[in-house]
Amino acid sequence: MIFSVMCISAQEWNTEETQENTQAYIAVDVVSQYIWRGFDYGGVSVTPAIGVSKKGFSFTAYGSTGFDTEQTKTLGLTLGYKRDGLSIMLTDFWYSDAYTPYGKFPSTYFEYNARKTTHIYEASLGYDFGYTAVEWNTLLGGYDFYKSDGNRAYSTYVEVSVPFSISEVDFKAHIGFTPWEGFYADGFNVVNTGIKASKTFYLSKLAIPVSAQIIANPYSEQVFMFAGVGFWL
């Protein structure tokens, strides 16, 4: 979702004129199911976001909450840099609760103890070659998987995607995997593969992207299909 949010105004931000000026945006996405990197985090969810950008640097704040009051809530803060095809990001994810081998536990936003917090600190590096894009995301601190030897796993998620268009509809096929044991799987495994179809409608300055996705997680043997609509200004 972070990459989607950061690309809301990508075409505007990449022009020489707007790179020099401060740009701001507001976005609200509504999805029929909250799926993150091949994992199910709940049902119908609303994801608001605000962001500012200047000279390729950006700050984005976004959250997610479901209609079910017991559904996990999230809040993300991202510092990023985007120039041409290169994207670099540092993100603080926070979840209202977490699942561990010992069960589910809640956490307040201001709990930062590494063994108790539900904050996740992640560094991301991506490059868009045009015909394909690659992202590498590694957890550097906060709530992460600890291996049997007691060491942090530095859980990592890598995704390769290929965009294409058919009849004015944009598609993106992707495959996401983890290269080693960690938060996502017990070793090297494909955890997220699928395809997304989307089309954006415009009403004056309001962009309304509509999308549908089908995603499979071979590791957990689950398949999801869900839709979303956004309102970007």
C-alpha angles and dihedrals in degrees: 000000000000093000090047092052094047091051094054092101098018095126091052095043093051096061116099093238097052093041086067094046129067111254126195133186143180123210138178123189126189118196130184091222132017107231119168121186092333097315128112114237099167148293133293108000139181119216117191120186139182127189146171129202139186132170091352095308119113143179119204131185120188139160140191130211131170132220087242106082091214093055117113113265122211138199124189131190117190134186111194146172123205126181124161104318098339122102125182121180142175114197137187108203118189125192123194089225140003140211120232135167085267095055138266120324132182123227134196118233093247096053105110103164105128093228095045107030125100092203115115121199113203137180117206133191123185140169128195111207092181096243091051139006131211128201129188117192124182129180109231101178149345122052107009139141116280116208126226090266090058095249123130113257097217086219111220134197122192124189132188118191136183121202125207139156134228123183094343092309117119118224132189123190116195145175123200127190142168116231097208146009114303147095094335104045145342093264140333106346142147106244105167129034131150149098135272127204119196143166129185124218122196130216108181104298093344116101116202112192116191120194145171127197139188115199133180128195105201092187095057092029092232131136127198135187120188143152136220143190127198139196113207125181 
